[in-house]
Amino acid sequence: MQEKLKVWGIPMTLVILIIGGMFLHQLMKVKEPPQKDWSRSVYLDQSFKDRPQLFNGSGDLFISSGGKIQGLTVKGGLRVEEKRALDVDVSGSNPYWTDGKKVIYYEDAKLLSHEGGKVSVLSEGVTGIETNTSTVYYWTGGTLYKMDPLTMDAGKIHSFKQEIDGVTIGKDGDALVQTKADDTHVQFHYIDREQRVSAPFLLLEKYSSKQVENATYEITGGQLTLFYSETARSQGQLTTATYKVKVPVDEVGDELQKAEKVRFVNADNGLDLESPGDIQLAEIDGEATLLLTAEGQEIGDFNAIALYKAVPNEDGSYQALRLNTTRHLTQSPLPLSDNEVVWFNYNGGTYELYGTSQNDEVIESSLHWTKASVKEALLNGTLMLFSSLVTGLTSFYWVLPSLFILILLNIFKPNVFEREGISMAEYVTILIFLIMPFTYTGKAMGDYYYQVAPDLLSFSGSGYAVMIVISLLTALVWKFGRNEEWGPFAGVFYFMGTYILLYISLIGPYMFNLF
């Protein structure tokens, strides 16, 4: 019994200690902010069953869901100081405008105003609406109107030959208008602040299985830069990509432009983001920034959609930095200011309002363990253990050369296996085995490894250093744990088994992201 404890107890104790260290590392990771100057995700104590629509009013945040509108007064530091329900029923998921007293919305082909319990019809035959803090655009077929929501004064801007498909409102009284060129195409027009309408400058395919969404633009330095998402479904597979068009403002409409695909690179791991969506230009940290959602690439993300901010690189790609620490579907990101962003986290049943901030107090208060964060750490650690099993399976070939040599010795020199104690054959086959991990580690320790592994294991040259440490530990275990009555065959396999156990426990969990 004592001999068995020595043989199995020493390596298993080391494995348990290493796995415990991995779980401790995950507990520390869930306290880290997504970026050093941003807080972890903060729950704002708001949840909804129906998909909400956000509107950033005059200093207040308004949320419509289930036909109701709720107003929140959110102060700096994501402090919700007041909640109030507006006495109005707003159906559907269409945009709306409100200042907390008056609501202008679209319903049953009518533009309606609700104020003081009274509903007024502002226009009939309406086919669409778009709003921002100071303006309401609405259209009937191909005729576009603009309204001042405070005075209710409205005027016709332009009548297009084609039906209007959507409007993107600029921040200086300008706008982009999409019209239906035909059944399978939309085209973009630009309306400047003097309400002059350009000829089409962009023609895109749009039909049931291919959609153009999330158009957002800015004008800086005399250049109009437009971003949009293109979602296509082919053979049941959905793909999403982002495109950019850049054209001098005084040349808009002179000719049709060609869009270029935008590449988003995750700054944390160097990988391209997949399925970018919900794209919008915003001012973050005092500079023009793209806010977007895309597939999460961290442990425990599964099919999560994460929130990123992106800024241009010199090579034309965009460097994306993750801003949230929630692990479900991020939807409708909205900047409250240049250092605070809110969004909805959809967990499959409810839409929960979360936010992140650069406020020092918010950052500090978000870095404490909670029941949810501890649960997340334990789940991540468990997932990593499954990943380490893959490391064990893919490294199984390490034993083959040594096994082959032992089989040959058993055939041609069987007397080697009849001796007790350590023989030269055992040393040689162990040395051959120790060479094999060098053929594996360099390829397996990729960008993902250096993203998730602790600093102790991810410094420059860590692959070789870790293998040396594992070899020394294995040699010690083999020296003190090996049964003296074993022959070379058992001794070699005891060494190899211990080495592989330590390897997949120490660095195996960080090599493959299965989830």
BATORKE-889174 format. One line per 10 residues: number of its first residue (from 1); for each residue x, y, z of C-alpha. Coordinates in pm, 1 decimal. Example, Ala and Ser with C-alpha at 12.3 -4.5 7.8 and 13.67 -1.06 7.14 Angstrom:
REM residues 2
1 = 1230.0 -450.0 780.0  1367.0 -106.0 714.0 .
END
This chain:
REM residues 515
1 = 0.0 0.0 0.0  281.6 239.0 90.5  455.2 157.3 -238.6  137.4 238.5 -436.9  98.9 568.9 -254.9  454.1 657.6 -348.9  408.1 552.7 -713.8  75.8 730.0 -772.9  58.4 979.8 -488.1  356.9 1194.7 -589.5 .
11 = 251.1 1263.3 -953.8  -119.3 1302.4 -865.4  -34.5 1551.0 -588.2  159.2 1760.3 -839.2  -128.1 1742.5 -1091.0  -381.6 1850.1 -828.3  -163.5 2143.9 -723.8  -119.7 2252.5 -1087.7  -493.5 2227.3 -1160.3  -565.8 2420.4 -841.9 .
21 = -329.3 2692.2 -964.2  -517.5 2703.9 -1295.0  -850.7 2757.7 -1118.3  -691.1 3025.1 -899.5  -563.5 3197.8 -1214.6  -916.7 3196.2 -1357.9  -1049.9 3347.2 -1034.7  -799.5 3629.3 -1075.4  -883.8 3668.9 -1444.7  -1254.4 3732.6 -1379.3 .
31 = -1156.0 4031.6 -1165.9  -961.7 4190.9 -1450.2  -1123.6 4468.4 -1658.3  -1164.7 4411.6 -2033.4  -922.3 4702.1 -2092.8  -705.5 4867.5 -1828.3  -900.4 5195.5 -1835.3  -1252.9 5048.7 -1859.3  -1468.6 4887.1 -1592.5  -1602.8 4536.2 -1600.7 .
41 = -1964.4 4508.4 -1714.0  -2203.0 4670.6 -1466.8  -2566.7 4555.8 -1444.1  -2803.7 4855.2 -1434.1  -3090.4 4659.9 -1274.6  -3312.4 4671.5 -1583.1  -3444.3 4363.9 -1764.3  -3708.5 4315.8 -2032.3  -3885.8 4021.8 -2195.5  -3943.7 4185.9 -2536.0 .
51 = -3654.5 4320.2 -2740.5  -3604.7 4682.2 -2631.3  -3537.8 4993.5 -2837.8  -3298.9 5250.6 -2690.3  -3321.9 5626.5 -2736.8  -3068.0 5865.9 -2590.8  -3276.0 6174.6 -2511.2  -3181.4 6508.0 -2360.8  -2964.3 6370.8 -2082.7  -3191.9 6071.9 -2022.4 .
61 = -3201.8 5718.3 -2154.4  -3536.6 5583.8 -2279.3  -3621.4 5218.4 -2333.4  -3928.3 5090.2 -2517.9  -4027.5 4727.8 -2465.2  -4358.5 4544.4 -2469.2  -4539.4 4858.7 -2584.5  -4419.0 5069.2 -2289.6  -4148.4 5333.3 -2258.6  -3938.1 5374.0 -1948.7 .
71 = -3710.8 5669.0 -1880.2  -3387.4 5646.4 -1683.0  -3183.5 5936.7 -1552.7  -2828.8 5801.5 -1568.7  -2560.1 6021.7 -1416.7  -2183.2 5994.9 -1454.9  -2051.3 5669.8 -1314.1  -2353.8 5473.5 -1444.3  -2567.9 5585.8 -1150.6  -2939.3 5536.4 -1220.9 .
81 = -3091.1 5816.5 -1013.7  -3448.0 5807.7 -1138.9  -3683.4 5565.7 -1312.6  -4019.0 5662.5 -1455.1  -4271.4 5508.6 -1691.4  -4422.8 5713.4 -1972.3  -4800.0 5683.7 -2005.5  -4799.8 5575.3 -2368.3  -4835.6 5251.0 -2565.6  -4579.0 5214.4 -2844.0 .
91 = -4604.0 4893.9 -3040.9  -4343.4 4733.9 -3264.1  -3971.1 4791.4 -3287.6  -3974.1 5115.7 -3485.1  -3764.4 5417.8 -3384.2  -3930.4 5689.7 -3178.2  -3848.4 6029.6 -3028.2  -3916.2 6153.8 -2675.7  -3801.3 6413.9 -2428.2  -3975.5 6243.4 -2136.9 .
101 = -4301.7 6434.7 -2186.3  -4381.5 6414.7 -2554.4  -4345.7 6096.6 -2763.4  -4343.2 6090.6 -3143.1  -4376.3 5743.8 -3290.7  -4491.4 5540.0 -3590.0  -4787.1 5303.5 -3586.7  -5034.1 5169.5 -3846.5  -4889.5 5388.2 -4125.3  -4938.1 5698.9 -3910.7 .
111 = -4696.7 5939.0 -3746.3  -4837.0 6000.6 -3399.2  -4763.8 6237.1 -3113.8  -4852.1 6160.3 -2751.6  -4841.7 6437.3 -2493.3  -5041.1 6495.0 -2176.5  -5248.7 6182.4 -2234.7  -5359.4 6303.2 -2578.3  -5269.1 6131.7 -2906.5  -5247.3 6342.3 -3224.3 .
121 = -5207.7 6224.5 -3582.0  -4923.0 6419.5 -3743.0  -4922.6 6247.0 -4081.6  -5086.2 5950.4 -4254.9  -4962.9 5706.0 -4515.1  -4621.1 5701.2 -4349.3  -4395.7 5410.8 -4450.1  -4091.9 5474.0 -4227.9  -3934.4 5687.2 -3955.4  -3588.1 5765.5 -3821.2 .
131 = -3496.4 5987.2 -3526.8  -3215.5 6142.0 -3330.1  -3211.4 6378.5 -3032.4  -3314.0 6685.6 -3231.6  -3472.0 6561.2 -3553.8  -3743.7 6330.9 -3684.4  -3729.2 6211.3 -4044.0  -4028.2 6029.0 -4190.8  -4128.2 5927.4 -4539.4  -4424.9 5819.5 -4748.7 .
141 = -4313.1 5602.5 -5037.2  -4038.0 5807.8 -5198.8  -4112.4 6144.2 -5035.7  -3893.4 6244.5 -4742.4  -3996.3 6489.4 -4467.4  -3806.2 6645.7 -4181.2  -3965.7 6755.3 -3851.8  -3852.9 6956.5 -3553.5  -3998.7 6746.1 -3267.8  -4015.5 7042.4 -3028.5 .
151 = -4215.3 7278.5 -3251.9  -4377.4 7001.4 -3463.7  -4287.2 7200.4 -3774.5  -4238.4 6965.4 -4069.5  -4133.0 7019.1 -4426.3  -4078.2 6818.4 -4740.1  -3713.2 6764.4 -4828.2  -3725.9 6571.1 -5153.8  -3933.5 6333.0 -5363.7  -3728.5 6044.3 -5495.9 .
161 = -3835.3 5846.1 -5800.1  -3785.5 5526.7 -5602.3  -3927.0 5414.5 -5268.6  -3719.8 5507.9 -4963.9  -3569.2 5208.1 -4785.5  -3397.2 5379.0 -4490.5  -3236.5 5696.0 -4354.9  -2918.5 5752.9 -4153.2  -2914.5 6088.7 -3973.8  -2590.6 6283.7 -3943.6 .
171 = -2495.8 6503.0 -3649.7  -2490.5 6832.2 -3841.2  -2835.3 6830.0 -4004.0  -2726.0 6612.6 -4297.3  -2836.9 6257.3 -4380.1  -2789.5 5952.9 -4599.8  -3096.5 5811.0 -4774.0  -3129.2 5459.3 -4912.6  -3375.5 5412.9 -5198.0  -3482.6 5096.3 -5376.9 .
181 = -3316.4 5105.4 -5717.8  -3505.1 4786.7 -5812.8  -3620.1 4464.1 -5649.5  -3263.8 4349.6 -5577.2  -3066.4 4672.0 -5526.0  -3056.1 4979.5 -5302.0  -2871.0 5303.8 -5370.1  -2738.1 5574.6 -5139.4  -2795.1 5948.4 -5170.1  -2640.0 6222.9 -4957.5 .
191 = -2840.8 6519.8 -4826.2  -2623.8 6805.0 -4699.1  -2719.0 7053.3 -4426.0  -2871.9 7286.8 -4691.1  -3093.6 6991.3 -4793.5  -2933.4 6951.9 -5134.1  -2975.2 6594.6 -5256.0  -2696.5 6416.8 -5444.8  -2727.3 6165.6 -5722.3  -2672.5 5804.0 -5613.0 .
201 = -2311.1 5739.7 -5513.5  -2334.0 5374.1 -5407.0  -2533.7 5081.7 -5547.2  -2563.2 4760.3 -5339.5  -2740.3 4428.5 -5370.9  -3027.7 4378.7 -5127.6  -3288.4 4103.6 -5132.2  -3439.0 3842.9 -4901.3  -3115.4 3648.5 -4842.9  -2880.4 3947.2 -4858.9 .
211 = -2933.1 4251.7 -4638.8  -2763.3 4589.5 -4602.0  -2776.5 4713.5 -4240.3  -2617.9 4939.3 -3977.7  -2525.2 5222.4 -4211.4  -2325.6 5484.9 -4020.8  -2109.0 5768.4 -4149.8  -1901.1 6072.3 -4064.6  -1764.9 6374.9 -4248.8  -1415.4 6488.1 -4153.6 .
221 = -1155.1 6677.6 -4351.2  -1389.9 6712.6 -4646.3  -1427.7 6333.3 -4673.6  -1747.6 6132.3 -4633.6  -1674.4 5790.0 -4482.9  -1958.9 5538.1 -4480.3  -1961.7 5202.2 -4299.4  -2230.7 4939.1 -4339.6  -2290.1 4570.0 -4266.5  -2379.3 4312.6 -4525.4 .
231 = -2551.6 3995.8 -4405.4  -2593.2 3706.0 -4647.8  -2748.4 3363.0 -4608.0  -2635.9 3083.1 -4837.0  -2722.9 2714.7 -4795.2  -2836.9 2781.9 -4439.7  -2513.6 2955.1 -4339.3  -2522.7 3318.5 -4224.9  -2222.0 3541.2 -4291.4  -2173.1 3903.3 -4187.2 .
241 = -1911.2 4148.5 -4311.4  -1843.8 4520.7 -4278.7  -1763.8 4749.5 -4570.0  -1632.1 5103.8 -4600.0  -1674.5 5371.7 -4866.4  -1469.5 5691.0 -4861.6  -1534.0 5978.4 -5103.4  -1470.3 6355.9 -5103.3  -1789.1 6538.3 -5008.3  -1776.3 6763.6 -5314.7 .
251 = -1756.7 6453.3 -5537.6  -2049.2 6263.9 -5383.2  -2286.4 6164.2 -5663.4  -2038.8 6221.1 -5947.0  -1997.8 5847.3 -5993.1  -2078.4 5517.9 -5821.5  -1822.0 5418.2 -5559.7  -1682.5 5073.6 -5479.5  -1682.9 4955.0 -5119.3  -1388.0 4781.7 -4953.6 .
261 = -1420.5 4513.1 -4690.5  -1310.4 4612.9 -4340.1  -1089.2 4376.3 -4140.3  -1117.4 4393.3 -3761.5  -823.4 4251.0 -3565.9  -865.6 4161.9 -3199.3  -593.2 4356.9 -3019.0  -579.4 4094.5 -2741.7  -496.0 3792.7 -2957.5  -426.2 3910.7 -3314.2 .
271 = -720.2 3713.9 -3458.0  -971.2 3854.0 -3705.9  -1315.2 3919.7 -3558.3  -1597.3 3708.4 -3695.8  -1952.6 3828.5 -3775.5  -1912.0 4200.6 -3703.2  -2246.4 4377.7 -3664.3  -2432.5 4659.3 -3483.7  -2171.3 4897.5 -3622.4  -2191.2 5266.4 -3541.3 .
281 = -1955.2 5560.1 -3530.8  -1919.1 5722.1 -3191.0  -1686.1 5955.1 -3009.7  -1497.8 5752.7 -2750.5  -1202.0 5895.5 -2556.0  -1241.9 6213.9 -2756.0  -1180.9 6051.7 -3095.7  -1397.4 5901.0 -3370.0  -1433.5 5530.8 -3296.0  -1631.8 5240.9 -3433.7 .
291 = -1849.7 5055.7 -3184.1  -1941.3 4707.7 -3299.9  -2045.6 4364.0 -3187.7  -1872.7 4044.7 -3302.9  -1815.2 3688.0 -3189.7  -1632.0 3658.8 -2858.2  -1294.0 3485.5 -2866.3  -1223.9 3427.6 -2497.7  -1260.6 3119.8 -2278.5  -1626.8 3058.4 -2196.0 .
301 = -1761.3 3271.7 -2479.5  -1916.9 2972.5 -2660.1  -2129.3 3152.6 -2924.6  -2130.5 3480.5 -2733.6  -2146.5 3813.2 -2916.2  -1912.9 4064.9 -2754.1  -1879.4 4444.0 -2766.8  -1569.9 4605.2 -2917.9  -1439.4 4951.2 -2997.8  -1221.7 4979.4 -3306.8 .
311 = -974.1 5236.0 -3435.3  -785.8 5230.1 -3769.0  -440.9 5077.6 -3811.7  -181.4 5201.6 -4058.6  -241.3 4900.0 -4286.8  -610.3 4984.2 -4333.7  -740.0 4725.2 -4086.3  -904.7 4820.8 -3758.1  -769.7 4735.0 -3414.1  -1058.1 4611.2 -3199.0 .
321 = -1054.6 4617.0 -2818.7  -1317.4 4434.2 -2618.2  -1525.5 4649.4 -2383.8  -1760.9 4403.3 -2213.8  -1723.2 4104.1 -1983.7  -2073.5 3959.6 -2029.3  -2090.8 3619.7 -2197.4  -2418.2 3617.0 -2393.2  -2546.1 3813.5 -2694.3  -2458.2 4182.6 -2689.3 .
331 = -2715.7 4396.4 -2869.2  -2788.1 4765.7 -2930.6  -2470.0 4926.9 -2792.7  -2524.4 5297.9 -2724.0  -2268.4 5554.8 -2603.2  -2401.9 5768.8 -2317.8  -2090.7 5986.3 -2333.2  -1736.9 5959.8 -2464.8  -1640.6 5737.4 -2170.8  -1957.3 5535.8 -2098.5 .
341 = -2139.9 5279.5 -2311.5  -2455.5 5076.8 -2241.0  -2599.0 4773.3 -2419.8  -2843.0 4486.2 -2377.9  -2717.9 4142.3 -2282.9  -2961.8 3880.3 -2415.4  -2929.8 3556.1 -2220.9  -3192.2 3362.2 -2415.5  -3483.6 3473.0 -2200.3  -3443.3 3836.6 -2100.6 .
351 = -3268.3 4150.0 -2218.7  -3057.9 4293.0 -1936.6  -2917.0 4645.2 -1945.7  -2541.7 4660.5 -1882.6  -2283.5 4934.6 -1908.0  -1913.1 5002.0 -1888.9  -1739.2 5320.3 -1779.6  -1399.9 5485.4 -1747.2  -1501.8 5638.1 -1415.1  -1241.2 5540.6 -1152.0 .
361 = -1503.8 5459.2 -888.7  -1697.7 5237.7 -1128.5  -1379.2 5057.7 -1232.2  -1281.9 4995.5 -869.4  -1626.6 4872.0 -762.0  -1650.3 4638.9 -1063.4  -1331.9 4451.8 -973.9  -1476.6 4253.6 -682.5  -1571.6 3888.8 -688.7  -1940.7 3815.8 -712.8 .
371 = -2132.8 3491.0 -715.3  -2163.1 3520.7 -1093.2  -1791.4 3588.5 -1146.0  -1685.5 3294.8 -926.2  -1925.5 3071.9 -1119.0  -1774.5 3201.0 -1443.3  -1421.6 3124.3 -1321.6  -1516.1 2769.2 -1223.9  -1688.3 2715.2 -1558.3  -1389.4 2850.2 -1751.0 .
381 = -1154.7 2625.2 -1554.9  -1370.6 2321.7 -1628.7  -1376.5 2404.4 -1999.7  -999.7 2437.0 -1996.9  -967.7 2092.9 -1843.2  -1159.6 1952.4 -2139.5  -923.5 2142.2 -2369.1  -628.7 1980.5 -2192.6  -769.7 1639.7 -2283.6  -734.3 1738.6 -2648.7 .
391 = -371.2 1826.3 -2578.1  -324.6 1478.7 -2433.1  -485.2 1309.3 -2734.4  -291.6 1509.7 -2993.2  40.0 1452.1 -2815.0  -3.5 1076.4 -2791.7  245.5 1020.5 -3076.0  528.5 1121.5 -2841.0  538.4 768.2 -2700.7  563.3 591.9 -3038.3 .
401 = 944.0 605.8 -3100.8  1022.0 488.9 -2748.1  755.5 219.6 -2771.5  899.2 101.3 -3102.4  1248.9 74.4 -2953.2  1118.5 -115.3 -2649.6  935.0 -360.7 -2876.1  1253.3 -421.1 -3079.0  1451.5 -475.5 -2758.5  1187.5 -717.9 -2638.0 .
411 = 1224.6 -913.3 -2961.6  1601.7 -911.5 -3004.3  1728.2 -864.3 -2645.5  1457.7 -992.8 -2412.7  1706.6 -1038.8 -2131.1  1706.6 -658.2 -2084.0  1352.7 -681.7 -1946.0  1441.0 -958.7 -1705.8  1676.6 -738.1 -1502.8  1562.2 -537.3 -1204.4 .
421 = 1658.0 -171.5 -1161.7  1741.5 93.3 -1419.5  1923.8 -9.5 -1737.4  2089.4 188.9 -2014.5  1799.2 98.7 -2244.3  1564.1 283.0 -2011.1  1779.1 598.6 -2017.6  1805.2 593.9 -2398.7  1432.1 551.9 -2460.1  1353.3 825.5 -2206.3 .
431 = 1593.4 1064.9 -2382.0  1431.1 986.6 -2717.7  1089.0 1054.2 -2565.6  1204.5 1392.6 -2430.4  1289.4 1507.1 -2783.2  932.2 1455.8 -2908.5  756.8 1746.4 -2728.6  986.7 1990.6 -2913.1  810.3 1887.5 -3236.3  474.5 1980.5 -3084.6 .
441 = 504.2 2274.1 -2846.5  621.3 2538.1 -3095.4  309.5 2489.5 -3307.5  63.1 2442.3 -3023.4  170.7 2753.4 -2831.2  6.3 3003.7 -3066.9  -163.8 3340.1 -3022.2  -440.8 3189.4 -2812.4  -190.9 3042.2 -2567.2  -17.2 3375.1 -2511.0 .
451 = -355.4 3545.5 -2466.8  -490.7 3317.8 -2192.0  -187.5 3165.9 -2017.9  -52.3 3332.1 -1702.3  262.8 3542.9 -1733.5  458.0 3270.3 -1554.1  401.8 3045.1 -1858.6  387.8 3293.4 -2147.0  713.9 3488.1 -2146.7  949.9 3485.4 -2444.7 .
461 = 1098.5 3139.4 -2481.4  854.9 2994.7 -2230.1  792.6 2686.6 -2446.4  1145.9 2556.1 -2394.2  1164.9 2670.6 -2033.1  837.8 2497.1 -1943.3  948.6 2171.1 -2106.5  1276.1 2181.5 -1912.4  1087.4 2236.8 -1585.9  844.5 1954.1 -1666.6 .
471 = 1137.3 1725.1 -1754.3  1310.0 1800.9 -1422.7  989.3 1747.7 -1222.1  924.0 1422.6 -1407.4  1279.2 1306.3 -1342.6  1234.7 1372.0 -969.7  902.9 1187.7 -962.3  1055.3 902.6 -1162.9  1355.2 883.4 -928.9  1156.6 874.1 -605.2 .
481 = 834.4 716.9 -726.4  961.1 438.6 -952.0  927.2 87.6 -813.1  1270.6 -71.1 -790.9  1126.3 -405.0 -902.8  1011.2 -265.0 -1237.7  1195.9 -343.0 -1554.8  1278.4 -91.1 -1832.9  936.1 -123.2 -1997.8  742.9 -22.0 -1685.6 .
491 = 1002.0 239.9 -1587.8  989.9 413.3 -1927.7  609.2 418.4 -1935.4  599.6 552.6 -1580.9  825.0 837.7 -1691.8  627.0 907.9 -2010.8  290.9 890.8 -1833.9  406.7 1129.0 -1561.4  553.1 1371.9 -1816.1  231.9 1379.5 -2023.0 .
501 = 18.3 1425.9 -1710.8  226.9 1721.8 -1596.4  237.2 1866.2 -1948.0  -138.7 1857.2 -2010.2  -204.1 1987.7 -1658.1  45.1 2275.3 -1668.1  15.4 2414.7 -2020.9  -238.6 2186.0 -2191.0  -544.8 2388.5 -2077.6  -417.0 2697.9 -2259.7 .
511 = -341.9 2543.6 -2599.5  -683.6 2483.1 -2753.5  -995.2 2699.4 -2745.6  -1271.7 2449.6 -2805.0  -1549.6 2684.3 -2706.4 .
END
